[in-house]
Amino acid sequence: MTYDFTVDEPTRELATRVRSFIDATVIPHETVLSSASHGMPDELRSELQAAARAAGVFAPTAPVEYGGLGLDHRAISVILEESGRSLLGPAAMNCSAPDEGNILLLEKVATTEQKADYLAPLCAGTIRSCFAMTEPSPGAGADPEMLSTTATRDGDDWVINGRKWFITGAQGAGFSIVMAKTEAGATMFLVDGDNPGMRVERSLHTMDVSFSGGHGYVVFEDCRVPADRVLGQVDEGFRYAQVRLGPARLTHCMRWLGAARRAHEVAVGYAARRPMFGATLGELGMAQQMIADNEIDIAASRALIWQAAWALDQGKPARQETSIAKTFVAEAAFRVTDRAMQLCGGSGIIDELPIARIYQDMRPFRIYDGPSEVHRWSIARRSVRHAEAGRLPGDWM
C-alpha cells in the first residue's frame, strides 16, 4: 500500500499563517487558564475568533459553503497540529472538540433544515455544541452497548429520559446531539440548549480546564423533542456515531501533538541555554536522550496521524488506523510532555512556562475518546479476525 504524505504549498502557507496567529495573537492570552474554571471567557473567545477570521485561519474543518476552509483530512492534520500549540488555539480557530466533530457529523447526516438551524451557526462560531453519549455507571462509557438513556415516541414527538456525564461543552451549549436507546437500536436527537427537559445539573471538577463549557453532568427528564429533530434515521445512531468518532479521535491526536510539540520546543530551548556542570544541559547525555526520544515520539505520532488521515481521505472507515493513532499518540504525547517537564526541572512545574498546564490538560486524553486499553482490545480483535480469515494480522487495508 502506497501512502501520499505530500504537503502541498497552499497547506504549508496556511500552516505558517496559523503558527504566526497562535504565537502572536493566542499565546499572549494563555494566562486566563490560570483563573478560568473551564476554557476561555466568551468575550475572549469572540475576540480571538474575529482575529482568526481576519488572519484567514478560521474554521479549517468546516465546509466552504458555511464559511470554513473545507480542508481534507491530510491538510487538517497539518493545520490542527499547529492550532494545538496553544490550549486556546483550537477554540480560537473554531476547530476544537466537540464542535469540530459535530460539524463533520451534521455535514454528512443532517437534513437541509437541520443544517440551516444547527450547522450554519456552529460553523460561524456563534454557538457551541456538545455530544451527549457517555453515561454514569452502569450506563454507556467505553462500551456503547450499555446505553441506558431512552427515547420513546409520543405522538409527533420523542420523549428522552436519562443521565449523561463527561459531556464536554455542555454548560452554555446552544444544542446537544443526544444518543438515546430506541426500540430497535439507538437514535441521535438534536436537543436545543433551552429545552426545559434538559438541564446541566453540575459541571464536573476535572483536572483539565481548557475545554469551553467544561464537562457536564446532564439530566434528561421527559425531554420532549419534535420528530424533525431526529438526526439521520431512527435506530441508526450507532452507525452514525462511527461517522463522527473515528475522525474526531484523530483530530484530538492532531491538536494534542501540537501541544506536546510546544512543550518540547520550550524544553529544548531551555536545555540549550541552561548552564550545568561546566556545559549546557543540552550537551549532557541524559538530557540528549530525552530530547531524542521526544523527537522520535513526535515523528512517529505524526506519521500515524497522517496515515490514518490518508485512509479517511480515500473513503475508508479507517477504524484500525484511527485506533492505532489514538492509542499511540495519547501515550506518546504525554511522554513528550513529561520529559519536557523533567528537562526543565523546577521551571517545568510552575506557570511561567506552559509545560505544567499542557501536562495537566493532556493526561485525560488517554481516557477520553476511548481509553488506550479499549483501543488495544479493538485492535487485537481485528487482527485476530483477519488471521482467522486467512489474512495477515496487520493487513487491514
TALINRA-V847667 format. One record per residue. RES is the residue in one small letter. PHI is phi in whole degrees, -180 to 180 (NA if undefined). PSI is psi in radians with two decimals (none if undefined). D_CENTER is the distance of its C-alpha to the mean C-alpha in whole Angstrom. Layout:
# TALINRA-V847667
res phi psi d_center
RES PHI PSI D_CENTER
RES PHI PSI D_CENTER
This chain:
# TALINRA-V847667
res phi psi d_center
m NA 2.26 28
t -101 2.27 27
y -108 2.46 24
d -106 1.85 24
f -104 0.33 22
t -66 2.31 24
v -102 1.98 22
d -75 2.93 24
e -64 -0.73 26
p -59 -0.65 24
t -69 -0.71 21
r -60 -0.76 22
e -65 -0.73 24
l -65 -0.72 21
a -61 -0.67 19
t -64 -0.72 22
r -67 -0.69 22
v -62 -0.80 18
r -60 -0.75 19
s -64 -0.71 22
f -63 -0.79 20
i -63 -0.82 18
d -67 -0.79 21
a -87 -0.57 23
t -109 -0.67 22
v -92 -0.87 19
i -55 -0.66 19
p -59 -0.28 23
h -98 0.05 21
e -64 -0.31 19
t -63 -0.32 22
v -64 -0.42 21
l -70 -0.29 18
s -73 -0.43 21
s -117 -0.22 23
a -78 2.53 20
s -78 -0.70 19
h -156 2.01 16
g 71 -3.08 14
m -87 2.71 17
p -60 2.65 20
d -59 -0.62 20
e -64 -0.73 22
l -69 -0.67 21
r -58 -0.80 18
s -64 -0.71 20
e -64 -0.81 22
l -71 -0.60 19
q -67 -0.64 18
a -63 -0.70 22
a -66 -0.64 22
a -65 -0.70 19
r -61 -0.79 21
a -63 -0.56 24
a -85 -0.09 23
g 74 0.48 22
v -122 0.28 18
f -84 2.43 17
a 53 1.03 14
p -65 -0.43 14
t -95 -0.14 12
a -82 2.68 15
p -63 2.60 18
v -60 -0.69 21
e -66 -0.23 23
y -112 0.38 21
g 90 0.10 21
g -92 -3.08 18
l -93 -0.24 18
g 61 0.66 18
l -75 2.68 17
d -82 3.06 16
h -64 -0.60 14
r -67 -0.76 16
a -67 -0.66 16
i -59 -0.63 12
s -58 -0.71 12
v -72 -0.80 15
i -73 -0.73 14
l -72 -0.49 10
e -61 -0.75 11
e -66 -0.68 14
s -63 -0.58 12
g -75 -0.09 10
r -63 -0.31 14
s -124 2.44 14
l -64 -0.33 12
l -91 -0.21 13
g -61 -0.87 12
p -60 -0.72 9
a -66 -0.68 11
a -62 -0.60 14
m -96 0.06 13
n 57 0.83 12
c -138 0.60 9
s -97 2.83 6
a -80 2.54 4
p -91 -0.02 6
d -60 -0.73 9
e -61 -0.77 8
g -67 -0.63 8
n -69 -0.60 11
i -60 -0.80 12
l -61 -0.81 12
l -64 -0.81 14
l -64 -0.69 16
e -59 -0.67 17
k -89 -0.43 18
v -119 -0.54 20
a -69 2.69 21
t -75 2.97 24
t -59 -0.75 26
e -66 -0.73 27
q -65 -0.65 23
k -63 -0.71 22
a -65 -0.68 24
d -82 -0.54 23
y -122 -0.82 19
l -68 -0.78 18
a -59 -0.91 20
p -68 -0.50 20
l -69 -0.75 16
c -65 -0.58 16
a -77 -0.23 19
g 80 0.19 17
t -80 -0.29 19
i -136 2.84 18
r -111 2.98 14
s -141 3.06 13
c -145 2.89 12
f -124 1.91 12
a -101 1.67 15
m -126 -0.80 15
t -68 2.42 15
e -126 2.71 19
p -67 2.68 21
s -57 2.38 23
p -97 0.51 25
g -84 -2.92 22
a -69 2.32 19
g -140 -1.94 17
a -64 -0.43 16
d -106 1.73 19
p -66 -0.33 19
e -66 -0.23 22
m -88 0.27 23
l -52 2.21 22
s -117 -0.35 25
t -65 2.34 24
t -117 2.68 26
a -134 2.23 27
t -125 2.57 31
r -73 2.47 33
d -145 1.63 35
g 66 -2.19 37
d -90 0.06 35
d -114 2.96 32
w -117 2.53 30
v -119 2.11 30
i -105 2.36 27
n -137 2.35 27
g 157 -3.09 25
r -132 2.48 23
k -129 2.67 19
w -146 2.98 17
f 55 0.72 14
i -92 1.72 13
t -66 2.27 10
g 82 0.15 12
a -61 -0.75 15
q -69 2.01 17
g 89 0.08 18
a -71 2.47 16
g -73 -0.51 19
f -159 2.87 18
s -129 2.46 16
i -94 1.98 16
v -110 2.25 18
m -96 2.19 19
a -138 2.64 22
k -75 2.28 25
t -120 -3.06 28
e -57 -0.72 31
a -123 0.44 30
g 163 -2.38 26
a -134 2.66 23
t -135 2.53 22
m -97 2.43 20
f -128 2.52 21
l -95 1.98 20
v -117 2.10 21
d -66 2.57 22
g -62 -0.43 21
d -96 0.21 25
n -64 2.17 26
p -66 -0.29 29
g -87 -0.03 28
m -123 2.27 24
r -141 2.54 24
v -87 1.83 21
e -69 -0.66 24
r -166 2.82 22
s -98 2.35 19
l -76 2.43 18
h -89 1.50 19
t -94 2.90 16
m -74 -0.37 17
d -93 2.58 13
v -131 0.06 14
s -86 -0.22 12
f -83 2.19 10
s -60 2.31 12
g 83 -0.07 14
g 63 -2.71 14
h -123 1.96 13
g -99 2.72 16
y -101 1.98 19
v -115 2.35 20
v -115 2.33 24
f -114 2.05 25
e -127 1.88 29
d 47 0.82 30
c -78 1.92 28
r -93 2.20 29
v -130 2.24 28
p -66 2.71 30
a -62 -0.46 29
d -77 0.04 28
r -103 0.16 25
v -71 2.24 24
l -92 1.96 21
g 80 -2.59 23
q -99 2.59 25
v -61 2.43 26
d 74 0.11 26
e -109 0.31 23
g -61 -0.70 20
f -65 -0.62 19
r -66 -0.75 20
y -68 -0.55 17
a -59 -0.59 15
q -67 -0.50 15
v -60 -0.65 14
r -91 -0.76 11
l -67 -0.77 10
g -62 -0.99 11
p -61 -0.63 9
a -69 -0.69 6
r -68 -0.50 6
l -72 -0.70 7
t -68 -0.54 5
h -57 -0.79 3
c -59 -0.74 7
m -60 -0.86 8
r -65 -0.75 7
w -72 -0.50 8
l -64 -0.70 11
g -61 -0.71 12
a -65 -0.75 12
a -64 -0.68 14
r -64 -0.66 16
r -62 -0.80 17
a -59 -0.73 19
h -65 -0.77 21
e -59 -0.76 22
v -64 -0.75 23
a -67 -0.72 25
v -65 -0.72 27
g -61 -0.72 28
y -64 -0.79 29
a -64 -0.58 31
a -70 -0.43 32
r -102 -0.38 34
r -80 1.98 35
p -69 2.45 38
m -165 2.23 39
f 52 0.77 42
g 78 0.12 44
a -144 -2.78 41
t -105 2.78 37
l -56 -0.66 35
g -69 -0.21 33
e -95 -0.07 36
l -88 2.45 36
g -59 -0.77 36
m -66 -0.65 33
a -67 -0.70 31
q -63 -0.62 31
q -63 -0.75 30
m -65 -0.71 27
i -63 -0.78 26
a -64 -0.74 27
d -63 -0.62 25
n -64 -0.78 22
e -60 -0.70 23
i -65 -0.81 23
d -64 -0.67 19
i -66 -0.81 18
a -64 -0.74 20
a -66 -0.72 19
s -61 -0.80 15
r -62 -0.72 16
a -63 -0.74 18
l -67 -0.67 16
i -63 -0.83 13
w -65 -0.64 16
q -63 -0.81 18
a -65 -0.69 15
a -64 -0.71 14
w -61 -0.76 18
a -63 -0.72 19
l -63 -0.70 16
d -66 -0.38 18
q -84 0.03 21
g 84 0.21 21
k -84 2.67 20
p -63 -0.61 18
a 58 0.55 17
r -65 -0.73 16
q -68 -0.76 18
e -64 -0.74 16
t -72 -0.58 13
s -67 -0.74 14
i -62 -0.80 16
a -63 -0.79 13
k -60 -0.78 11
t -65 -0.85 14
f -70 -0.83 15
v -66 -0.70 12
a -58 -0.69 11
e -85 -0.65 15
a -69 -0.74 16
a -63 -0.65 14
f -68 -0.69 15
r -61 -0.75 19
v -59 -0.82 19
t -68 -0.65 18
d -65 -0.77 21
r -65 -0.68 23
a -60 -0.73 22
m -63 -0.75 23
q -63 -0.71 26
l -61 -0.64 28
c -86 -0.07 28
g 58 -2.38 29
g -59 -0.60 30
s -64 -0.42 28
g -75 -0.29 25
i -108 0.13 25
i -112 2.87 26
d -83 0.14 24
e -75 -0.34 26
l -116 2.73 24
p -81 -0.06 20
i -65 -0.77 19
a -62 -0.74 20
r -67 -0.74 17
i -60 -0.79 15
y -57 -0.83 16
q -67 -0.70 16
d -77 -0.48 12
m -78 -0.55 11
r -54 -0.72 14
p -65 -0.27 12
f -63 -0.40 9
r -72 -0.14 12
i -112 -0.82 12
y -61 2.65 9
d 57 0.62 8
g 96 2.01 12
p -59 2.67 14
s -55 -0.65 15
e -66 -0.67 19
v -68 -0.71 18
h -65 -0.70 16
r -61 -0.71 19
w -61 -0.78 21
s -65 -0.73 20
i -60 -0.79 20
a -66 -0.72 24
r -60 -0.76 25
r -64 -0.71 24
s -62 -0.76 26
v -66 -0.73 29
r -61 -0.70 29
h -68 -0.64 29
a -65 -0.70 32
e -64 -0.51 34
a -87 0.07 34
g 86 0.21 36
r -101 2.76 33
l -65 2.46 32
p -54 -0.65 29
g -91 0.05 26
d -95 1.33 27
w -101 -0.08 25
m -75 none 25
